[in-house]
């Protein structure tokens, strides 16, 4: 299916961002199918105490448009720490708020530190 189906002017439907056919497009999309670039997301990074120890929590990421598992693995490797996913949020062991904000900004997110 495409534009001008069944005519000599038939063209495949293309992505508005990368100009590739929709079947070949690899742009991140949200749950509604709309293109959702990292610059469209504003994650909040906070630190909190859990079980008496500091941890860094990354919230407000779109799970459909972000590969949460790969991002968590990259952050754990880069920071040399443990962590996991909890209730749609990424949790890293230790107080790494400023380093995580810097890394997310380098990836193109509009990240902000929140909390005290």
N, C-alpha and C positions, 0 to 999 in steps of 0.2 A: 504494500500500500504506500502511496506517496502523493505528491502533488500532481494534479492533472492526470489522474489514473485513466488508463485506456486511451490516451492521446499520444501524439508524437512528442509532446512537451513533457512527458512523464519524468519526474525527478524523485529520488528518495527523500524522505524527511530527514533533515540534518539537525544536529545539536546547535543551538544558538551560540554556545561558548566556544566549542572546538571545531565547528563546521564539518564534523565527520557524520557519516550515516548513523542513525540511532542504534543500529545493531553493533557498530564498532566503537561507539562512544563509551569512554571510561570515566567521564566526569562524575564526581561524587554527587549523589542525589539524596534528598530527604525522604521521609516516609510517603510524601505525596507525589513523588516523582520529579519534583522541581530541582534544578541544579542548585547545589548548596556548597559553595566554595568555602575554604577555611576563613576567608576575610568576612564572610557573612555570619560567622559564629563568634560569640563573646563569652568564652569560658571564664569561670571564676576559680581562682586558686586560693585555698585557705589552709591554714594549719590548725590542727586541733589535737587535744590530748585524748588518746584512747588507751584504756588500761594503764594509765600513768605514763605513757610515752608519747612523744610527738609524732604526728603523721601529717602528710600533705594530701589534701583532697582536691581533685579537679572535678568541678561540676559544670553543668549547662553545656555539655557537648552533645550534638545530635548523634545518637548511636547509629542511625541509618546512613548518615553521610560521612561518618568518621570510622575508620578501622580502629576501634577501641583496643582490641587485643594487640595489634601491631604497635600502636602508640604506647601502650603500657610496657611492652617488651623493650622498646627503644629507650624509654625513660629509665626503666630499671637498669638497663645495661649502661647507659651514659652516666647515671648517678651512682651506680654500684650499690644498689639497695634492693630490698624486696618490695612486694606490693601485690595488689589484686584489684578486682572490680567488685563494687558493692552498691547495689541499688542504682545502677546506671552511672555511678561515679567511679573515677579512678582513684585508688588510695595507694600512696607510697609511704614506706616506713621512713621516719626521720623528717626533720624540718628542712625541706628543699624548696620552699615556696618561691623564692626569688630566682633560683636556677630554672625552675619549671616555667615560670612566667617568661623568662628570657628565651627559653627553648621554644615555647608556643608562639611567641612573637616572631621568632626566626622562621617558623613553619608557616606564617601568614595569618595566624589567628589574632583576634583582638582581645588578648588575654589581659586580665587585671587581677591584682592581688586583692583579696578581701579579708576581713577580720583583723585581729590585732597582732 
